[in-house]
């Protein structure tokens, strides 16, 4: 197997939903509550609301919000809704809202209500004095980005708190829902050591009765979202020889966090047959740091992609992804950039040889860093460290009441997830 194939397999099998298990049998699981000791609910204040475009009133999905002067942060869900918990000691602070292609907006906490806040961001139209158009210049820009990678990103060992969610859905029915609060040992970007994760608190529900004879599980869990950090793990996306396998081009420039940004598009070359990626890097024009990226897996070669995603399947079934989309956002602090948020959405199709119809399943994973601090000592050895091949739905063992998360910030549930959670809670004794 050649170097490219090895690199592709390492990349896809690590940054995608790594394992898609299909087996016979069904089960319904509602486990009892754990980690449900009374929480201190008086030491913080909570704000909820929605972020929209000030012109057309469209919601802004995955917008970033952060408390100025701290590392407390959050992200809106796909419906533009946010929820953030602020320590009362910071009640006189300000929230900063930002989104790709929009002007930043700062709002004083004292001006916010507990619920139903509506934050409108203004589109930002900027013109840069220089536009790169040639392929050679686009490739040069990519090489400069990679050469500045170490100096642009954190040189510190950081201890991050993150909220992770994964779901599997068949049509409108949630078959699996898992949420966790994690502690992440984020290694310096100059280090070749992998990041590692500890599980602090989690809850789950699975309902395989809707799967007939199939059982789906996702392997890799939060490591999948961590390995989307293309500045820490560039080979997972761009392989060991990006100039050989990818072509680059510049698109219209934009703005993020009041910064002028190059939009560098990439796509695998037509002569490359193995499944790679296509997408866009959003690059700060001053520092040449990638501050956001969106990309997709090329799923045209169904057989090759299916082999990478599927570990085992029953006889007579063909399983393959028909869409795989990813996103990664970074946050700046003191001139250095840090991992802030990542998401993956993969749609699978199951074709049965002896059945007339096929079935489509949608899976999502996302991780938002809600707080972090510099860690001065080396990573401590711990037995609580999650394995990179962890199956989170097997690791966590409870679904609890609304106060389960206490002071921890989470990603606000989308309406469909919220409905699923209410149904689950009604079934818990």
N, C-alpha and C positions, 0 to 999 in steps of 0.2 A: 504494500500500500504506500503510495507516494506521500511526500510531505504535505501537499495541499489537502489530500483526503484526511490525513491525520489532524491537520489544523481545523478543517471544517467540522469533523466529528467532535473534536474537543470543544469548539466554539458552540455549535448547535446543542450538543448534549449537555452543555453547562449553562448556557444562558437562556435556553428554551425551557418549557415545562419538561423536565428531563425524562420522566417515566410516565408512561400511559399504560396502566395495567388493565387488561380486560380478562375477566375470569367468570366462571359460572357461579351461581348462587346469589342470594339476596340477603339483606339484613337491614334492620331499623335500629338506630342507636341513639338513645337519649341518656347520657350519663348524669350522675348526680353532681351537685355543685362542689367545687374545691376552691381553695384560696378565697373564700368568701367571708373572711373576717371583716367586721365593720370598718368602713373606710372613713378617713377624716375628710368630710365633705364641706368643712367651713373654712378651710385655709386657702381656697381658690375661688375665683369667679369665672363663670363660663359665658361665652358669647357665641351665638349662632346667627347665620345669615346666608346671603347669596351674593356672588360676584357676577356682574353682568357688563356687557358692552354699553357704554353710555349713549351710543347712536342708535343701534338697532335692537337693543335690549336682549340680545342673545346671551345665554349663560356662558361663562368662561370656565371650561373644565380644566382641572389640575392647575389652577392658579396658585401662587405661593403667597402665604401670609406669615409674617414673623414679628415678634415683639422687639422693637428697637432696643439696642444695648444689651440684649440677651441672646442666647442660642435657642430660645423657645420658638418653635415654628410649626406650621401646619400646611395643608394643601386642600383645595376644594375637590369634591368628588366629580364624577362625570356630569352631574346635574348642576354644577356650579355652587353647591352648598358647602359651607364650612362650619366647623365647631372647634373652638379653641379654649383651653382652660389656662387661666393666668393666675399665678400666686398673688394673693391680696397685697403683698408687699410691693408689687409692681402695678397696682391699680391706677397710678397716675401716668402710666406709660402710653406708648403709641404703637399701633399696628401698621406695618408696612405691607401693602398689597402690590403684587407685581405679576405680569403676564407677558408672554411673548408678543411683541408688536404693539404694546400699550405703554402709556406713561405710568410710572409708579404713583401710588396714592397713599398718603399717610393719614391715619384717622386716630384721634385721641380716644383712649378707652372710655373716658368720661362722657364722650358723645355717643357711645354705643348703648343699645338696649340689650337685654339678656337674649331676646329672640327677634327673629324677623328683620335683621339688619340687611339693607340693600346697598351694596358697594358698587358704584358705577365707575369703570375705568375708561379713560379716553384713548382712542386709537392714536398711535404716534406715527406720523408720516415724516420721514427724514430722507435726505439725499446725501450720499457720500460723494466726496470729490473725486474718488477714483474707483472704477469698477474693473475687476479682473475678468477677462473674457477668454483668454486662450487656455488650452488644455495644459500647456507647460506651466503657466502661472498658477493654475489651480492645483497641479501636483506639487509645485513649489510651496504653496500655502499649506497643503497637508503636511509636507515634510517639516515645515517650520513649526507647525502646531505640535508635532510629535517631538521635535528637538527641544521645545520649551515645556514639555509635559512635566518634568520633574520640578522645575522652578515655579510653575504656575499653580501646582496643587500641593496640598498640605504635606509638610515634611515631618509632621508629628504623628505619634500614636494617639488616636482619639477614641474615647469611650462614648459610643452613641446609644441613645434610646430610640427605638423605632417601633412603629405600629405596622404589622403585616396582616394582609387579608388574602385569602385565596377562595375561589368559588368554582364550582362546576355546575353548569346549567343545561338542561334539556328543554328546549323551547322556553317557556316562561317558568318552568319548575326548577327550583334549586335542589340539586341532588347532594351537594356537599358545600358546607360553609365552615371555614376555619379562620379564627382571628387570634393574634398573639401580640403581646408586648415583649420586645426583645432587647437584649443588651448586645451591642456589636463592637467588637474590638477591630476598629478600622486602622489597618496598617498604613505606615507612611507610603506615599506613592513611589518613592525611590526603592522601597523594599520589594523583594520578590516573594515574601511570605504572604500567603493567602489570608484574607480577613477571616475571622471566625465569630460565631454567634452563640449566645446562650439564651435559652427560653426562660423568661421570668413569669409570664402569666399567659394563659390561653384558654380558648373555649372552642367547641366545635359542635356540629350536627351533621349527620349523614342520613340520607334516606334513599337506600338502594332499591326499595320496592318499586320505584318508577323506572328502573333499568331493566326489567324483565330478567334476562339471563346474563346481564353484564355488570361488572363492578369496575369502576374507574377510580384510580388513585394517582396523585401527582407526587413525583419524587423530586427532591431538591429543595422544595419549599422556598424559604427566604434566601437561601444561597443563590437561587436562580436570579432573584432581584439584585443581590449584591454583585453578581458577576456581570450584570448589565453595565457596570461602571467601566466604560470603554477607555477611560484614561488610566485606570489601574490595570485593566486586562485588555489592552488593545488587540492582542493576537486572537482573542476570541471572535472578533468581528472581522478584522482586516487581514488575517492570516499572517504568515511570516514574510510574505512578499507582496504588500498591497499594490505596488506599481504594476506588478505582473498580472494581478487578478482583478483590479478595479480601474475604472475610468472616473475622473473627477471633473466637475464643472461648477461655475459660480452662477448663482441665481440672484434675484433681487435682494438687496440688503434690507435689514429690518432693525429692530431695537428690542433689547431686553434689559429691564432694570435701569433704564435711562442710559444704557450703553449702546453704541453703534455696533452692529453685528454683521459679519459676513455670513452668507448662507452658502455652504459648500455641499453640493450634492455628490453622491457616489453611487455607483452601480457596477455590478460585475461585468466583465468584458464578454461580448458575445461568444468568443471562443472557449470560455470557461464553462464547462458543462456541469460541474458539481454545484450543489445549491449553496449560494452565498447570500449576501444582503444588499439591499438598496435603501437609501435614505438621505438624511440631511444632517450636517453638523452646523451648529450655530456658534460662531467664533467671535469673541471680543476683538475688535479691530486694533486695540492698543496693546493688550498683553498677548494676543493670539491664543487665549485659553478657550477651549470648548466649554460653553456654559449650559448647553442643552443639546440633545440629539433625539431624533426620531428615525426609526428604521424598520424595515420589514424583511422577513425571510423570503427568498425566492422559492415558491412551492410548485413550480411548473413540473419538475421531475418528481411525480408522485411516488414512484417506487423508492427513489433514493431518500426522500424526506421521510417517508413512512418508516423506513428502516432505522432512521436516526431517532425518531420519536417513540416508537412502539417497542416495548421489550417483549411482550408476549400477547397473543391473541388467540381466540378459539378458531377452530377449523371452519372454513367457509365464510370468514369475515375479512374484509379489506378495510384497513383503518389508515387514514392519511389526513394531514392538516390541509385545509383549503385557504387559510389565512393565518398569519403570525405577525403581530405588530408589537413594537417595543418603544419605550420612551425612557429617557434619563435626564434629570435636571440636577444642576449643581448650585451651591450657594457660596457666596463670597464672605470671607471674614479676614480682616486685616491683610488684604491683598492676596490671600490664598483662597483657592476653591476647594470645596468639600462636596462629597456625595450628599444629595438632599432627598431625591425621590426617584423611584423607577416603577415601571408598570409593564406587564406583558399580557396581551390578549391573543389567545389562540383558538381557532375554530376547527374542530375535527369533524370528519364525516365517516360514518360506518356504513359500508355496503355489504349486504349479505347476498351470497350467490343464489340462494334459493328463495329470496324474498323480493317482491316487486319494488318496495320502497326502501330508501335509505334513511338514516337518522343523523341529525347534526347535533353536536354538543359544543358548548362554548365554555371556555375556561379562562379565568382571569387571576392574575397575581399582582400585588402592589405592595410597596414598602415606602413609608414616609418617615424620615428622621425627624423626630419631634424635639430633641434636645441633644447636646453633646458637650464634652469637656475634654481638655487635653489630659492625657494620661502620661505621667512622668516615668513610670517604671515599665519594665518589660511585661508582656502579657503573662498573666499568671496561669499556671496549669490548672485545669478544672475538669471535673468529671461531668459538669453540666453542659459542656460544649456539645453543640449539635453536630452530627455527622453531615457531610456534604450530600449524602444520599438519603437524608431524612425524609420520611413521609409524615408531614405535619398532622394530617388527619388521624394518624395512629399515635402521634406523640402527645397531643393534648387530649384531655379526657372529660371535659365538662362544658356545659352551656349554662350561664348564670344570669342573675338579675341585672337590671339596668345600672346599678351602682357598682357593678363588678370591676370596672376600670379605675374607680377612685379618681385620683388627680391626674392620671395619665391621659395624654392627648391621643386621639384616634382620628382616623379618617371618617368623616360623617357618612353613614350608610346611605346608599342610593335608595330610592323609594321601593324598588323591588326587593332589595336586601332587607330593608326595614320591615316590609310586610312578611318576609320569610322569618325574620327574627321574632316578630309578634306571634306567628303561628307556632314556632318552636316553644316559646315561653308559655303559651297556653297549654301545651302538652306536658310541661314539666310539673310533677306533683308538688 
